[in-house]
Amino acid sequence: MKTALDLKGIAQVGGNLVVDALSYTAFDLKGVASVLNKGTTLKIKNADKFTALDCKGIAAAAPGQVIFDFS
């Protein structure tokens, strides 16, 4: 498993990411979302772990670039 710092580094150079919410905090993923490049995405599986407020905070860090999988 990659650390949140690893994910931020990957995102900063243009990587699209798919992560499991069970492995990271909302704060971690908000930080990752905040460094996404234009045209890249962060997909969060098992997003039911987070509250609606957490999801809004993550999404606000990168509008239109975060995908939440609640299935």
C-alpha positions in Angstrom: 0.0 0.0 0.0 1.2 3.5 -0.8 1.3 6.2 1.8 -0.7 9.4 1.5 2.6 11.2 0.7 3.3 8.7 -2.1 -0.1 9.3 -3.6 0.5 13.1 -3.5 3.7 12.7 -5.3 2.0 10.5 -8.0 -0.8 13.0 -8.3 1.6 16.0 -8.6 3.1 14.5 -11.8 -0.2 13.8 -13.4 -1.2 10.3 -12.3 -4.9 9.2 -12.1 -5.5 7.4 -8.9 -7.9 4.7 -7.6 -7.8 4.3 -3.8 -9.6 2.4 -1.1 -11.1 4.7 1.5 -10.6 2.1 4.1 -6.8 2.7 3.9 -6.8 6.5 4.2 -8.3 9.3 6.2 -10.5 12.0 4.7 -7.7 14.5 5.6 -5.2 12.3 3.6 -7.5 12.2 0.5 -8.3 15.9 0.7 -4.6 16.5 0.5 -4.2 14.2 -2.4 -7.1 15.8 -4.2 -5.7 19.3 -3.7 -2.6 18.5 -5.8 -4.3 16.8 -8.7 -3.4 18.1 -12.1 -6.0 19.5 -14.5 -7.6 16.6 -16.3 -6.7 13.9 -13.8 -9.0 12.1 -11.3 -9.0 10.5 -7.9 -11.5 7.6 -7.6 -12.3 6.6 -4.0 -13.7 3.1 -3.5 -15.6 2.2 -0.3 -16.5 5.9 0.1 -19.4 5.0 2.5 -16.7 5.1 5.2 -16.8 8.9 5.0 -19.5 11.3 6.1 -21.2 13.5 3.6 -19.3 16.4 5.0 -16.0 14.6 4.5 -16.9 13.9 0.9 -17.8 17.5 0.3 -14.4 18.6 1.7 -12.5 16.2 -0.5 -14.6 17.1 -3.6 -14.1 20.8 -2.9 -10.3 20.4 -3.0 -10.6 19.3 -6.7 -14.0 20.1 -8.2 -15.0 17.7 -10.9 -12.0 15.5 -10.4 -13.0 13.3 -7.5 -15.2 10.2 -8.0 -16.8 8.5 -5.0 -17.7 4.9 -5.3 -20.6 4.2 -2.8 -21.5 0.8 -4.3 
